[in-house]
Amino acid sequence: MEKVALVTGGNSGIGYATAKLLKAKGYDVYISGRNADRVQQAAVELDVKSVVADMSNSSDVEQLSAIFLEDGLDILVNNAGIANLAPLERITHEVFLEIFNTNVWGVLQLIKELLPALERRAGSSITNISSAITCKGVPGLSLYAATKGSVEALTKTLAIELAPKNIRVNAVTPGAIDTPIFGKLGIKPENFPEELKQAFAGIPLKRTGTSEEVAQVIVAQLESTYVTGAIWAVDGGVSIA
Ligand SMILES: NC(=O)c1ccc[n+]([C@@H]2O[C@H](COP(=O)([O-])OP(=O)(O)OC[C@H]3O[C@@H](n4cnc5c(N)ncnc54)[C@H](OP(=O)(O)O)[C@@H]3O)[C@@H](O)[C@H]2O)c1
């Protein structure tokens, strides 16, 4: 039976590269995203199926999950996420709710709703996307770091909780990866704040990574059948520098 994969936030960056690699490996790939035009365009480019779903909207997440309930789902890449660059003084409860709803509740709710679909397929596998920011502090990224710390904690706990159902749960921690995420923060590489420049200068491999390099690790993790509860770094060595 053809294996079915869902990549959230599959219209851009790491999600796009992961969907492309999974498609090349023969999976029946679905991508989801919040913007209909962007998701549709990416789906045409990648020759995959697309679903419009905002991960911060609970009814969207329910509708997305419903697609897989009858036939099941083998692979879930919980990739959709947003960043927020703000010093402590500028953080508000509203901003907290927006980023936690997307990066944490979206991840948790999707796994919850998809549980029957994942149980239908033997040895299904989930990879969540955390960040090297959980190992290395960067000023202005405390809220983002808190969401990714939550993702790692729920990854380890769910790995234990879902192991009896033969569902594996892992995460990867990308470092500085060249994707549109920085532009969405409203900053271009030439205008990076000093804190980010310093963080990038400390990368042992002396360069940013590519979405394709992260996608390789995600797919390897998804297919590593004796790995669960693991957090794999893909960060040019920055987390141990
Ligand atoms: N790039 C890095 O250096 C880096 C490092 C560590 C971790 N990460 C993590 O890697 C993941 C992918 O990020 P990326 O760098 O590839 O950034 P990206 O190019 O901005 O991709 C993020 C994807 O998530 C989607 N998304 C955001 N909010 C959403 C929502 N509420 N509902 C549905 N989709 C939503 C985006 O849609 P739109 O196109 O509509 O915005 C986009 O498709 C994120 O979880 C990010 O935190 C990135």
PDBQT file of the ligand as one rigid body, heavy atoms in Angstrom, charges set to zero:
ROOT
HETATM    1  N1  LIG A 301      14.742  28.844   9.219  1.00  0.00    +0.000 N 
HETATM    2  C1  LIG A 301      15.341  28.613  10.371  1.00  0.00    +0.000 C 
HETATM    3  O1  LIG A 301      16.458  29.108  10.631  1.00  0.00    +0.000 OA
HETATM    4  C2  LIG A 301      14.690  27.704  11.396  1.00  0.00    +0.000 A 
HETATM    5  C3  LIG A 301      15.469  27.303  12.483  1.00  0.00    +0.000 A 
HETATM    6  C4  LIG A 301      14.917  26.475  13.444  1.00  0.00    +0.000 A 
HETATM    7  C5  LIG A 301      13.611  26.038  13.322  1.00  0.00    +0.000 A 
HETATM    8  N2  LIG A 301      12.860  26.446  12.249  1.00  0.00    +0.000 N 
HETATM    9  C6  LIG A 301      11.482  25.958  12.177  1.00  0.00    +0.000 C 
HETATM   10  O2  LIG A 301      11.293  25.280  10.951  1.00  0.00    +0.000 OA
HETATM   11  C7  LIG A 301       9.904  25.318  10.588  1.00  0.00    +0.000 C 
HETATM   12  C8  LIG A 301       9.781  25.786   9.156  1.00  0.00    +0.000 C 
HETATM   13  O3  LIG A 301      10.248  27.122   9.066  1.00  0.00    +0.000 OA
HETATM   14  P1  LIG A 301      10.972  27.731   7.794  1.00  0.00    +0.000 P 
HETATM   15  O4  LIG A 301      12.249  28.298   8.239  1.00  0.00    +0.000 OA
HETATM   16  O5  LIG A 301      10.919  26.773   6.675  1.00  0.00    +0.000 OA
HETATM   17  O6  LIG A 301      10.030  29.012   7.549  1.00  0.00    +0.000 OA
HETATM   18  P2  LIG A 301       8.974  29.384   6.418  1.00  0.00    +0.000 P 
HETATM   19  O7  LIG A 301       9.617  29.309   5.089  1.00  0.00    +0.000 OA
HETATM   20  O8  LIG A 301       8.352  30.638   6.871  1.00  0.00    +0.000 OA
HETATM   21  O9  LIG A 301       7.928  28.199   6.506  1.00  0.00    +0.000 OA
HETATM   22  C9  LIG A 301       6.980  28.098   7.544  1.00  0.00    +0.000 C 
HETATM   23  C10 LIG A 301       5.729  27.478   6.987  1.00  0.00    +0.000 C 
HETATM   24  O10 LIG A 301       4.750  27.416   8.035  1.00  0.00    +0.000 OA
HETATM   25  C11 LIG A 301       3.563  28.020   7.567  1.00  0.00    +0.000 C 
HETATM   26  N3  LIG A 301       2.775  28.566   8.651  1.00  0.00    +0.000 N 
HETATM   27  C12 LIG A 301       3.102  29.540   9.533  1.00  0.00    +0.000 A 
HETATM   28  N4  LIG A 301       2.075  29.771  10.364  1.00  0.00    +0.000 NA
HETATM   29  C13 LIG A 301       1.090  28.933   9.991  1.00  0.00    +0.000 A 
HETATM   30  C14 LIG A 301      -0.221  28.680  10.468  1.00  0.00    +0.000 A 
HETATM   31  N5  LIG A 301      -0.757  29.363  11.496  1.00  0.00    +0.000 N 
HETATM   32  N6  LIG A 301      -0.956  27.729   9.854  1.00  0.00    +0.000 NA
HETATM   33  C15 LIG A 301      -0.457  27.033   8.818  1.00  0.00    +0.000 A 
HETATM   34  N7  LIG A 301       0.766  27.220   8.311  1.00  0.00    +0.000 NA
HETATM   35  C16 LIG A 301       1.533  28.158   8.904  1.00  0.00    +0.000 A 
HETATM   36  C17 LIG A 301       4.056  29.109   6.623  1.00  0.00    +0.000 C 
HETATM   37  O11 LIG A 301       2.999  29.597   5.821  1.00  0.00    +0.000 OA
HETATM   38  P3  LIG A 301       3.096  31.060   5.111  1.00  0.00    +0.000 P 
HETATM   39  O12 LIG A 301       3.899  30.823   3.856  1.00  0.00    +0.000 OA
HETATM   40  O13 LIG A 301       1.676  31.394   4.876  1.00  0.00    +0.000 OA
HETATM   41  O14 LIG A 301       3.792  31.978   6.078  1.00  0.00    +0.000 OA
HETATM   42  C18 LIG A 301       5.119  28.328   5.871  1.00  0.00    +0.000 C 
HETATM   43  O15 LIG A 301       4.534  27.474   4.923  1.00  0.00    +0.000 OA
HETATM   44  C19 LIG A 301       9.234  26.252  11.609  1.00  0.00    +0.000 C 
HETATM   45  O16 LIG A 301       8.599  25.476  12.598  1.00  0.00    +0.000 OA
HETATM   46  C20 LIG A 301      10.410  27.024  12.190  1.00  0.00    +0.000 C 
HETATM   47  O17 LIG A 301      10.138  27.483  13.492  1.00  0.00    +0.000 OA
HETATM   48  C21 LIG A 301      13.377  27.268  11.279  1.00  0.00    +0.000 A 
ENDROOT
TORSDOF 0
